[in-house]
């Protein structure tokens, strides 16, 4: 079934764009944007994170090929968009320029799917389709952590490349912990030898590191290649990651031969927050810049 035109609405940050009405709004207040710049904005919103070449834009704006200086025309349209969004080319939050190639929309985008009409006989398949694209991050949280965990509406709107980079750096940090620990088992064994359960401690360290190396590699690959359903998969394994990450938050104490007790304690305190930071980054769009939600579930 063809998607209704009324569903061509997009939200990014504090802005909403309605492609059907040709309106751009900031927190409900309409912002003036001429037809051609708005058309370019919609093209970017429909392809978040993807390169949109100047040639492609010019073909959409001037399909009959009558406009000769399309470079100037496209640049002018993008400049009008940046003025409306309060964006800059030097430090883009929304529209990024790729030199001599084109433009890319870098902020997370939500496509607003209208709630189906309950009186319509065709509402049932439409509802299931809208729910299918609903990210697990917007499902209500249950359990003892539900009151303290951040939800998508609590998190800031940040560009996809920044969020993705921070998320991957955290995964690489943990990989370095695991590999470093396995590479220095003799030194660690000497450090814990005075403890009553030194053998069990070493066993737990070896087993968890061996398990988590492929898990981290999987998570990194999933985000780098934007695997379908990456956010849902990550949130499902997050409780397991939380337990092991809290355990590995003690890893600075494995370096007591090289650092002081106070520094180790400080690093541990920071690492306790890391699993929650990973979850927040995933909700902010680390796996994908495009989020489609249903207004019936908001």
C-alpha positions as CSV (number, residue, x, y, z in Angstrom):
1,X,0.0,0.0,0.0
2,X,1.3,3.4,-0.9
3,X,2.4,5.5,2.1
4,X,0.1,8.5,2.6
5,X,1.6,11.9,1.8
6,X,0.7,13.2,5.2
7,X,3.4,11.0,6.7
8,X,6.2,12.9,5.0
9,X,7.1,14.7,8.2
10,X,10.6,14.7,9.7
11,X,11.9,15.7,13.1
12,X,15.6,16.6,13.8
13,X,16.6,18.3,17.0
14,X,14.1,21.1,17.8
15,X,13.0,21.3,14.1
16,X,10.2,19.7,12.2
17,X,9.8,19.7,8.4
18,X,6.5,18.8,6.7
19,X,7.3,17.9,3.0
20,X,3.6,17.9,2.1
21,X,2.8,21.4,3.4
22,X,6.3,22.8,2.6
23,X,6.8,24.0,6.2
24,X,9.8,24.2,8.5
25,X,9.1,24.8,12.2
26,X,11.3,25.3,15.2
27,X,9.5,24.2,18.4
28,X,6.2,24.8,16.7
29,X,7.1,28.3,15.3
30,X,7.2,28.4,11.5
31,X,10.5,29.5,9.9
32,X,10.5,31.1,6.5
33,X,12.3,29.0,3.9
34,X,11.8,29.4,0.2
35,X,10.6,26.5,-2.0
36,X,13.9,25.4,-3.6
37,X,15.9,25.4,-0.3
38,X,13.1,23.5,1.4
39,X,13.1,21.0,-1.5
40,X,16.9,20.5,-1.0
41,X,16.3,20.1,2.8
42,X,13.7,17.4,2.2
43,X,16.1,15.6,-0.1
44,X,18.7,15.6,2.6
45,X,16.3,14.5,5.3
46,X,15.2,11.5,3.1
47,X,18.8,10.4,2.9
48,X,20.4,11.1,6.4
49,X,24.0,10.2,6.5
50,X,24.3,9.7,2.7
51,X,26.1,11.8,0.2
52,X,23.8,14.0,-1.9
53,X,25.8,15.3,-4.9
54,X,25.3,18.8,-6.4
55,X,24.4,17.1,-9.7
56,X,21.6,15.1,-8.1
57,X,20.3,18.2,-6.4
58,X,20.4,20.2,-9.6
59,X,18.5,17.5,-11.5
60,X,15.7,17.6,-8.9
61,X,15.6,21.5,-8.8
62,X,15.9,22.0,-12.6
63,X,14.7,18.8,-14.3
64,X,14.5,20.5,-17.7
65,X,18.2,21.5,-17.6
66,X,17.5,25.2,-18.2
67,X,19.5,26.4,-15.3
68,X,23.2,26.8,-16.3
69,X,25.1,27.9,-13.2
70,X,23.7,25.1,-11.0
71,X,26.8,25.2,-8.7
72,X,25.9,28.7,-7.6
73,X,22.2,27.8,-7.3
74,X,22.8,24.7,-5.2
75,X,25.3,26.5,-2.9
76,X,22.8,29.4,-2.5
77,X,20.0,26.9,-1.5
78,X,22.2,25.2,1.1
79,X,23.2,28.5,2.5
80,X,19.6,29.4,3.0
81,X,19.0,26.1,4.8
82,X,21.9,26.8,7.1
83,X,20.6,30.3,7.9
84,X,17.2,28.8,8.8
85,X,18.7,26.1,11.0
86,X,21.3,28.3,12.6
87,X,24.0,26.0,11.2
88,X,27.5,26.8,9.9
89,X,29.7,25.1,7.2
90,X,32.8,25.2,9.5
91,X,31.1,23.4,12.4
92,X,28.0,21.7,10.9
93,X,25.4,20.3,13.2
94,X,23.0,19.4,10.4
95,X,24.3,19.9,6.9
96,X,27.9,18.9,6.2
97,X,29.8,19.9,3.0
98,X,31.9,17.2,1.4
99,X,34.5,19.2,-0.7
100,X,33.9,19.0,-4.5
101,X,31.3,16.2,-3.9
102,X,28.1,17.5,-2.3
103,X,26.3,17.5,1.0
104,X,25.3,15.2,3.8
105,X,22.8,15.5,6.6
106,X,24.6,14.4,9.8
107,X,22.1,14.9,12.6
108,X,19.7,12.0,13.6
109,X,16.4,12.2,11.8
110,X,13.0,10.9,13.0
111,X,10.4,10.2,10.4
112,X,7.0,10.8,12.0
113,X,4.5,8.1,11.0
114,X,0.9,9.2,11.6
115,X,-1.2,7.1,13.9
116,X,-3.7,4.8,12.0
117,X,-7.4,5.7,12.1
118,X,-9.1,3.1,14.3
119,X,-12.3,3.4,12.3
120,X,-10.5,2.5,9.1
121,X,-10.8,-1.2,8.0
122,X,-7.2,-1.0,6.8
123,X,-5.8,0.3,10.1
124,X,-4.6,-3.0,11.4
125,X,-1.8,-3.7,8.8
126,X,-0.8,0.0,8.9
127,X,-0.4,-0.2,12.7
128,X,1.7,-3.3,12.6
129,X,4.0,-1.7,10.0
130,X,4.5,1.4,12.1
131,X,5.3,-0.7,15.1
132,X,7.8,-2.8,13.1
133,X,10.0,0.3,12.5
134,X,9.7,1.4,16.1
135,X,13.2,1.2,17.7
136,X,13.4,-0.8,20.9
137,X,14.8,2.3,22.5
138,X,11.3,3.9,22.6
139,X,9.7,0.9,24.3
140,X,8.8,1.5,28.0
141,X,11.6,0.3,30.3
142,X,10.7,-2.1,33.0
143,X,12.7,-3.2,36.0
144,X,14.6,-1.6,38.9
145,X,16.7,0.6,36.6
146,X,13.7,2.0,34.7
147,X,13.6,5.2,36.9
148,X,17.2,6.1,36.5
149,X,18.0,5.0,32.9
150,X,17.8,7.7,30.3
151,X,15.1,7.6,27.6
152,X,15.5,9.0,24.1
153,X,13.6,12.2,25.0
154,X,16.1,12.8,27.8
155,X,19.1,12.8,25.5
156,X,20.6,15.7,23.5
157,X,20.5,15.8,19.7
158,X,24.0,15.2,18.5
159,X,25.4,14.5,15.0
160,X,25.7,10.9,14.0
161,X,29.4,10.9,13.3
162,X,30.2,12.3,16.8
163,X,28.0,9.8,18.6
164,X,29.3,6.9,16.4
165,X,32.9,7.8,17.0
166,X,32.5,8.1,20.8
167,X,30.7,4.7,20.9
168,X,33.4,2.9,18.9
169,X,36.1,4.5,21.0
170,X,34.5,3.0,24.2
171,X,34.4,-0.4,22.6
172,X,38.1,-0.1,21.6
173,X,38.9,0.9,25.2
174,X,37.4,-2.3,26.5
175,X,39.2,-4.3,23.9
176,X,42.5,-2.8,25.0
177,X,41.7,-3.8,28.6
178,X,41.0,-7.4,27.7
179,X,44.0,-7.9,25.4
180,X,46.3,-6.0,27.8
181,X,45.2,-8.2,30.7
182,X,45.7,-11.5,28.8
183,X,49.1,-10.3,27.6
184,X,50.2,-9.6,31.2
185,X,48.8,-12.6,33.1
186,X,52.1,-13.3,34.8
187,X,52.3,-9.8,36.3
188,X,48.6,-9.9,37.3
189,X,49.1,-13.3,38.9
190,X,51.9,-11.9,41.0
191,X,49.8,-8.9,42.0
192,X,46.8,-11.1,43.2
193,X,48.9,-13.9,44.6
194,X,48.5,-12.5,48.1
195,X,44.7,-12.7,48.0
196,X,42.9,-15.8,49.3
197,X,41.1,-16.5,46.0
198,X,43.8,-15.5,43.6
199,X,43.2,-18.6,41.4
200,X,39.5,-17.8,41.0
201,X,40.2,-14.2,40.3
202,X,42.6,-15.1,37.4
203,X,40.0,-17.6,36.1
204,X,37.3,-15.0,36.0
205,X,39.6,-12.6,34.3
206,X,40.7,-15.0,31.6
207,X,37.1,-16.3,30.9
208,X,35.4,-12.9,30.8
209,X,38.2,-11.4,28.6
210,X,38.0,-14.4,26.2
211,X,34.2,-14.0,25.9
212,X,34.1,-10.3,25.6
213,X,36.8,-9.9,22.9
214,X,34.5,-11.4,20.2
215,X,31.4,-9.7,21.7
216,X,33.1,-6.3,21.4
217,X,34.3,-7.1,17.8
218,X,30.7,-8.0,17.0
219,X,29.3,-4.7,18.5
220,X,31.9,-2.6,16.6
221,X,31.2,-4.4,13.3
222,X,27.4,-4.0,13.9
223,X,27.8,-0.2,14.3
224,X,30.4,0.4,11.6
225,X,28.3,-1.4,9.0
226,X,24.9,-0.2,10.3
227,X,23.5,-3.7,10.7
228,X,19.6,-3.7,10.5
229,X,18.2,-3.8,14.0
230,X,21.6,-2.9,15.6
231,X,20.1,-0.8,18.3
232,X,17.5,-3.5,19.3
233,X,20.2,-6.1,19.4
234,X,22.5,-4.0,21.6
235,X,19.8,-3.1,24.0
236,X,19.0,-6.8,24.4
237,X,22.5,-7.7,25.3
238,X,23.1,-4.5,27.4
239,X,22.2,-6.1,30.8
240,X,24.8,-8.7,30.2
241,X,27.3,-6.0,29.1
242,X,26.4,-4.0,32.2
243,X,27.4,-6.8,34.6
244,X,30.7,-7.5,32.9
245,X,31.5,-3.8,32.4
246,X,30.9,-3.1,36.1
247,X,33.3,-6.1,36.9
248,X,35.9,-4.7,34.5
249,X,35.6,-1.3,36.0
250,X,38.0,-2.7,38.6
251,X,40.6,-3.3,35.9
252,X,42.7,-0.2,37.0
253,X,43.6,-2.1,40.1
254,X,45.4,-4.6,37.9
255,X,47.9,-1.8,37.3
256,X,48.8,-1.1,40.9
257,X,52.4,-2.0,40.0
258,X,52.4,1.1,37.9
259,X,49.8,3.5,39.3
260,X,48.8,4.6,42.8
261,X,45.8,3.2,44.7
262,X,44.0,6.6,44.5
263,X,44.4,6.9,40.7
264,X,43.1,3.4,40.3
265,X,40.1,4.2,42.4
266,X,39.4,7.4,40.4
267,X,39.6,5.5,37.1
268,X,37.3,2.8,38.5
269,X,34.7,5.4,39.4
270,X,34.7,6.8,35.9
271,X,34.5,3.3,34.3
272,X,31.3,2.6,36.4
273,X,29.6,5.1,34.2
274,X,30.8,3.7,30.9
275,X,28.1,1.0,30.3
276,X,25.4,3.7,30.9
277,X,27.2,6.0,28.5
278,X,27.3,3.3,25.8
279,X,23.5,2.8,26.2
280,X,22.9,6.5,25.9
281,X,25.1,6.8,22.8
282,X,23.2,3.9,21.2
283,X,19.9,5.7,21.9
284,X,21.3,8.9,20.4
285,X,21.9,7.1,17.1
286,X,25.3,5.5,17.2
287,X,24.1,2.7,15.0
288,X,22.1,4.7,12.5
289,X,21.3,8.4,11.9
290,X,17.7,7.7,10.8
291,X,15.0,6.9,13.3
292,X,11.3,6.3,12.3
293,X,8.7,6.5,15.0
294,X,5.0,6.4,15.2
295,X,3.1,9.3,16.7
296,X,0.7,6.8,18.2
297,X,3.5,5.6,20.5
298,X,5.1,9.0,21.4
